[in-house]
Amino acid sequence: MEQQILRLPAEQLFQKEIEALIAAEKEPVPAGWRMSPRSVRTYICGGTAGKTTITPKYIGHERLVEIAIATLVTDRALLLIGEPGTAKSWLSEHLTAAINGDSTKVIQGTAGTTEEQIRYSWNYAMLIANGPSKEAMIKSPVFHAMETGTVARVEEISRCASEVQDALISLLSEKRISVPELNMEIPAKKGFSIIATANTRDKGVNEMSAALKRRFNIVVLPAPADLDAEMEIVKTRVKQLSNNLDLNASLPEDTVVEKVCTIFRELRNGETCDKSQKVKNTSGVLSTAEAISLLCNSMALAGSFGTGTVSEKDLAAALQGAVIKDEEKDNIAWKEYLENVMKKRGAHWSGLYKACKELL
């Protein structure tokens, strides 16, 4: 059955690791948690639990992970902020998977998210037939989290309208949700918290109020510090994703991953990795997550229409789609990068350069 599911939640994907950590637990476990903060850190950053090897889920600053976990031990909510593709959602999912064994209590923030999705709504057929009742109530993920003493996730909170964001203020302050239609209040059980994520690119969409920010402990997740760190993240995630997808292709070689990460870092930062030359930025984000998606797409091309090994043509086709988002601006920036940077890097890059030129 699991083979028919496109994407398993983290608690199912890494079930053996979570069970091994719980079985080997020796530290105090907070109320509502399944394992201690130290074990959660091991699950996120990697290590061992008995004879089981725990694979790292987040490759980056371990201290930031510790701050995030320590925040959830307190009564404060956690807000993860960063550029697109800095693993905010990935980290929030794995934190809830380790802490509660359930990462599915999630609200996806959009312009269409309503206050009812934060609190509760009603089955209107039952409401009209029998009036307000517990049976007619449709509880939100946050409501369920308060009842069970678990952690709920709110993705892209800055994309929610101001009145939706404000609905969280009383929930995070009072730690209870009122249902005036039934004349009752539901207090949050110990262990309840919220992990929210916000994209710095969307800062001006619906900027969070100072009152709401005060209810969160904010952790800023940076982009990978250097090329080696970014390559390690990309290789790890591409391997994990390819295991769940029928790509029919071998994993890309290290040289291929290095080229993609180098191109992305240079276009993202506006200069070459050796800082010897300025380059034009593109309109897209070109994040680590985009690099992972690009390589999976290259593998799909190689497996479906090629030899099963990612070629320069497969990579060039995927690069074209990832880099050029705005036809006019990005075409100019990409052409200049090809001529002024990639072409001058010699034989090692000449195959990719020619493949990219053919598509322009």
C-alpha positions as CSV (number, residue, x, y, z in Angstrom):
1,M,0.0,0.0,0.0
2,E,2.8,2.4,0.9
3,Q,4.3,2.0,-2.6
4,Q,1.1,3.6,-4.0
5,I,1.4,6.8,-1.9
6,L,3.3,9.6,-3.6
7,R,4.6,11.2,-0.5
8,L,4.6,9.6,3.0
9,P,4.6,11.8,6.1
10,A,7.9,12.0,7.9
11,E,6.7,9.8,10.8
12,Q,6.0,6.9,8.4
13,L,9.1,7.5,6.2
14,F,11.4,7.4,9.2
15,Q,9.3,5.2,11.5
16,K,12.2,2.8,12.4
17,E,14.4,5.6,13.4
18,I,11.7,7.2,15.6
19,E,11.0,3.8,17.3
20,A,14.7,3.2,17.9
21,L,15.1,6.6,19.6
22,I,12.0,6.0,21.8
23,A,13.3,2.6,22.8
24,A,16.7,3.9,23.6
25,E,15.4,6.9,25.6
26,K,17.1,7.7,28.9
27,E,16.4,11.4,29.3
28,P,13.2,13.0,30.8
29,V,10.4,13.3,28.3
30,P,8.2,16.5,28.4
31,A,4.5,16.2,28.7
32,G,2.8,15.3,25.4
33,W,6.1,14.4,23.8
34,R,7.2,10.9,22.6
35,M,11.0,11.5,23.2
36,S,13.3,13.9,25.0
37,P,14.7,17.1,23.5
38,R,18.1,15.4,23.1
39,S,16.6,12.6,21.1
40,V,14.7,15.0,18.9
41,R,18.0,16.8,18.2
42,T,19.5,13.4,17.3
43,Y,16.6,12.6,15.0
44,I,17.0,16.0,13.2
45,C,20.8,16.3,13.1
46,G,21.7,12.6,12.9
47,G,23.5,10.2,15.2
48,T,22.8,6.7,16.7
49,A,20.1,5.1,18.8
50,G,21.3,1.7,20.0
51,K,22.4,-0.1,16.9
52,T,20.3,2.1,14.6
53,T,21.9,4.9,12.5
54,I,19.9,8.1,12.5
55,T,20.2,9.9,9.2
56,P,20.4,13.7,9.4
57,K,17.2,15.4,8.3
58,Y,18.5,19.0,8.5
59,I,22.1,19.8,7.5
60,G,23.0,23.2,8.9
61,H,23.5,25.0,12.2
62,E,22.9,22.5,15.0
63,R,22.5,25.3,17.5
64,L,19.5,26.7,15.6
65,V,17.9,23.3,15.8
66,E,18.5,23.2,19.6
67,I,16.9,26.7,20.0
68,A,13.9,25.5,18.0
69,I,13.5,22.4,20.1
70,A,14.0,24.3,23.4
71,T,11.3,26.8,22.3
72,L,8.8,24.0,22.0
73,V,9.6,22.8,25.5
74,T,8.3,26.2,26.8
75,D,4.9,27.7,26.3
76,R,6.1,29.8,23.4
77,A,5.3,29.1,19.7
78,L,8.0,28.8,17.1
79,L,8.4,30.8,13.9
80,L,10.9,29.6,11.3
81,I,11.9,32.4,8.9
82,G,14.1,32.3,5.9
83,E,14.6,32.5,2.1
84,P,12.6,30.1,0.0
85,G,14.1,26.7,0.0
86,T,15.9,26.9,3.3
87,A,14.1,23.8,4.7
88,K,11.6,25.7,6.9
89,S,8.7,23.3,6.1
90,W,11.0,20.3,6.1
91,L,12.3,21.1,9.6
92,S,8.8,21.9,11.0
93,E,7.5,18.6,9.6
94,H,10.3,16.6,11.2
95,L,10.1,18.4,14.5
96,T,6.4,17.5,14.8
97,A,7.1,13.9,13.6
98,A,9.7,13.4,16.3
99,I,7.8,15.2,19.1
100,N,4.3,13.8,18.5
101,G,4.6,11.1,15.8
102,D,2.1,13.1,13.7
103,S,3.1,15.9,11.3
104,T,-0.2,16.1,9.5
105,K,-1.9,18.7,11.7
106,V,-1.1,21.5,9.2
107,I,-2.7,24.6,7.8
108,Q,-1.4,25.9,4.5
109,G,-1.4,29.6,4.5
110,T,-2.7,31.3,1.4
111,A,-4.7,34.4,0.4
112,G,-7.8,32.2,0.7
113,T,-7.2,30.8,4.2
114,T,-10.0,31.8,6.5
115,E,-10.4,32.3,10.3
116,E,-12.5,29.1,10.4
117,Q,-9.5,27.1,9.2
118,I,-7.6,28.3,12.3
119,R,-10.4,27.8,14.8
120,Y,-13.4,25.6,13.7
121,S,-16.3,25.6,11.3
122,W,-19.6,23.7,11.1
123,N,-21.3,20.9,9.1
124,Y,-24.1,23.2,8.0
125,A,-26.5,20.4,7.1
126,M,-26.2,19.1,10.7
127,L,-26.3,22.7,12.0
128,I,-29.6,23.5,10.3
129,A,-31.1,20.1,11.2
130,N,-30.2,19.9,14.9
131,G,-28.6,23.2,15.8
132,P,-25.1,23.7,17.2
133,S,-23.6,20.5,18.7
134,K,-20.2,18.9,19.1
135,E,-21.1,16.5,16.4
136,A,-21.7,19.3,13.9
137,M,-18.4,21.0,14.7
138,I,-15.5,20.7,12.2
139,K,-12.3,21.1,14.2
140,S,-9.3,22.8,12.7
141,P,-5.8,21.2,13.0
142,V,-5.0,23.8,15.7
143,F,-8.2,22.8,17.6
144,H,-7.2,19.2,17.5
145,A,-3.7,20.1,18.7
146,M,-5.0,22.0,21.7
147,E,-7.3,19.1,22.6
148,T,-4.6,16.5,22.4
149,G,-1.6,18.5,23.6
150,T,0.3,18.2,20.4
151,V,2.0,20.5,17.9
152,A,0.2,22.1,14.9
153,R,1.9,23.6,11.9
154,V,1.0,26.8,10.0
155,E,2.8,27.1,6.7
156,E,3.5,30.5,5.0
157,I,1.8,32.5,7.8
158,S,2.7,35.8,6.1
159,R,0.5,34.9,3.1
160,C,-2.6,34.7,5.4
161,A,-4.8,37.8,5.7
162,S,-4.4,40.0,8.8
163,E,-7.6,38.9,10.4
164,V,-6.5,35.2,10.1
165,Q,-3.2,36.0,11.7
166,D,-5.0,37.9,14.5
167,A,-7.0,34.8,15.2
168,L,-3.8,33.1,16.4
169,I,-3.0,35.9,18.9
170,S,-5.7,34.9,21.5
171,L,-5.0,31.2,21.0
172,L,-1.3,31.7,21.7
173,S,-1.9,34.1,24.6
174,E,-4.8,32.4,26.4
175,K,-4.0,28.8,25.4
176,R,-7.7,28.1,25.0
177,I,-10.3,28.2,22.3
178,S,-13.8,29.4,23.0
179,V,-16.9,28.1,21.3
180,P,-19.7,30.6,22.1
181,E,-22.3,28.6,20.1
182,L,-21.9,25.8,22.6
183,N,-21.1,28.0,25.6
184,M,-17.8,26.3,26.3
185,E,-14.1,26.8,26.2
186,I,-11.4,24.2,25.4
187,P,-8.2,24.7,27.3
188,A,-5.0,23.5,25.7
189,K,-3.3,20.4,27.2
190,K,0.3,20.4,28.1
191,G,2.5,19.9,25.0
192,F,0.4,22.1,22.7
193,S,2.3,24.5,20.5
194,I,2.4,25.9,17.0
195,I,5.2,25.9,14.5
196,A,4.8,28.6,11.8
197,T,6.9,29.3,8.8
198,A,7.3,32.6,6.9
199,N,9.1,33.4,3.7
200,T,11.3,36.5,3.7
201,R,10.4,37.0,0.0
202,D,6.8,37.4,1.0
203,K,7.5,39.9,3.9
204,G,5.3,42.6,2.3
205,V,2.3,40.4,1.4
206,N,0.6,40.4,4.9
207,E,3.3,41.5,7.3
208,M,2.9,40.0,10.8
209,S,1.9,42.5,13.5
210,A,4.2,43.2,16.4
211,A,1.6,41.6,18.7
212,L,1.7,38.3,16.8
213,K,5.5,38.3,16.6
214,R,5.7,38.6,20.3
215,R,3.9,35.3,20.7
216,F,6.6,33.5,18.7
217,N,10.2,32.7,19.3
218,I,11.8,33.5,15.9
219,V,14.5,31.3,14.4
220,V,16.0,32.5,11.1
221,L,17.2,29.6,8.9
222,P,20.1,30.7,6.6
223,A,20.9,29.5,3.2
224,P,23.7,26.8,3.1
225,A,26.9,28.5,4.2
226,D,29.1,27.1,1.4
227,L,29.1,25.0,-1.8
228,D,30.1,21.8,0.0
229,A,27.2,22.1,2.5
230,E,24.7,22.8,-0.3
231,M,25.9,19.8,-2.3
232,E,25.5,17.6,0.7
233,I,21.9,18.7,1.2
234,V,21.1,18.3,-2.5
235,K,22.6,14.8,-2.8
236,T,20.9,13.6,0.4
237,R,17.4,14.8,-0.7
238,V,17.7,13.7,-4.3
239,K,18.6,10.2,-3.1
240,Q,15.6,10.2,-0.7
241,L,13.2,11.5,-3.4
242,S,14.4,9.1,-6.1
243,N,13.7,6.1,-3.9
244,N,10.0,7.1,-3.8
245,L,9.7,8.0,-7.5
246,D,9.9,5.8,-10.6
247,L,12.6,7.9,-12.3
248,N,14.4,4.9,-13.9
249,A,17.7,6.7,-13.8
250,S,20.9,6.5,-11.8
251,L,21.7,9.3,-9.2
252,P,23.6,12.2,-10.7
253,E,27.4,12.2,-10.3
254,D,29.0,14.6,-7.9
255,T,30.3,16.7,-10.8
256,V,26.7,17.2,-12.0
257,V,25.5,18.2,-8.5
258,E,28.5,20.6,-8.2
259,K,27.7,22.3,-11.5
260,V,24.1,22.8,-10.6
261,C,24.9,24.2,-7.1
262,T,27.6,26.4,-8.5
263,I,25.3,27.9,-11.1
264,F,22.5,28.5,-8.5
265,R,24.8,30.0,-5.9
266,E,26.3,32.4,-8.4
267,L,23.1,33.6,-10.0
268,R,21.5,33.8,-6.5
269,N,24.4,35.8,-5.0
270,G,25.2,38.0,-8.0
271,E,28.8,37.0,-8.2
272,T,31.0,34.0,-9.0
273,C,32.0,31.6,-6.2
274,D,35.6,33.0,-6.2
275,K,34.2,36.5,-6.0
276,S,36.2,37.5,-9.1
277,Q,33.2,38.5,-11.3
278,K,29.8,40.0,-10.9
279,V,26.8,38.4,-12.6
280,K,23.2,39.5,-13.1
281,N,20.6,38.0,-10.8
282,T,17.5,36.3,-12.2
283,S,14.0,36.8,-11.1
284,G,13.6,33.3,-9.6
285,V,14.8,32.3,-6.2
286,L,17.2,29.5,-7.3
287,S,17.1,27.9,-3.8
288,T,18.5,24.6,-2.6
289,A,15.0,23.2,-2.9
290,E,14.9,24.3,-6.6
291,A,18.3,22.5,-7.2
292,I,16.9,19.3,-5.7
293,S,13.8,19.6,-8.0
294,L,15.9,20.4,-11.0
295,L,18.1,17.3,-10.5
296,C,15.0,15.0,-10.1
297,N,13.6,16.5,-13.3
298,S,16.9,15.8,-15.0
299,M,16.8,12.2,-13.8
300,A,13.2,11.9,-15.1
301,L,14.3,13.1,-18.5
302,A,17.3,10.7,-18.6
303,G,15.2,7.8,-17.4
304,S,12.2,8.4,-19.7
305,F,13.9,9.6,-22.9
306,G,17.7,9.1,-22.4
307,T,20.2,6.4,-21.4
308,G,19.3,6.4,-17.6
309,T,22.3,8.6,-16.8
310,V,21.9,12.3,-16.5
311,S,23.6,13.9,-19.6
312,E,24.5,17.5,-20.3
313,K,21.4,17.8,-22.5
314,D,19.1,16.5,-19.7
315,L,20.8,19.0,-17.3
316,A,20.6,21.9,-19.8
317,A,16.8,21.3,-20.4
318,A,16.1,21.3,-16.6
319,L,18.3,24.4,-16.1
320,Q,16.4,26.3,-18.8
321,G,13.1,25.8,-17.0
322,A,14.5,26.5,-13.6
323,V,16.4,29.7,-14.4
324,I,14.1,31.4,-16.9
325,K,11.0,32.4,-15.1
326,D,10.6,35.9,-16.6
327,E,11.2,35.5,-20.3
328,E,12.6,39.0,-21.0
329,K,14.8,39.7,-17.9
330,D,16.0,36.1,-17.2
331,N,16.9,35.4,-20.8
332,I,19.3,38.3,-20.8
333,A,20.8,37.3,-17.5
334,W,21.2,33.7,-18.5
335,K,22.8,34.5,-21.9
336,E,25.3,36.8,-20.2
337,Y,26.1,34.1,-17.6
338,L,26.7,31.5,-20.3
339,E,29.0,33.8,-22.3
340,N,30.8,35.6,-19.5
341,V,31.1,32.8,-16.9
342,M,30.4,29.3,-18.1
343,K,32.1,29.5,-21.5
344,K,35.3,30.7,-20.0
345,R,35.6,27.7,-17.6
346,G,37.1,25.4,-20.1
347,A,36.6,21.9,-21.2
348,H,35.0,20.7,-17.9
349,W,32.0,23.0,-18.6
350,S,32.1,23.1,-22.4
351,G,29.5,20.3,-22.9
352,L,27.0,21.9,-20.6
353,Y,27.6,25.3,-22.2
354,K,26.9,23.9,-25.7
355,A,23.8,22.1,-24.6
356,C,22.5,25.3,-22.9
357,K,23.2,27.4,-26.0
358,E,21.3,25.0,-28.2
359,L,18.1,25.7,-26.2
360,L,18.3,29.5,-26.5
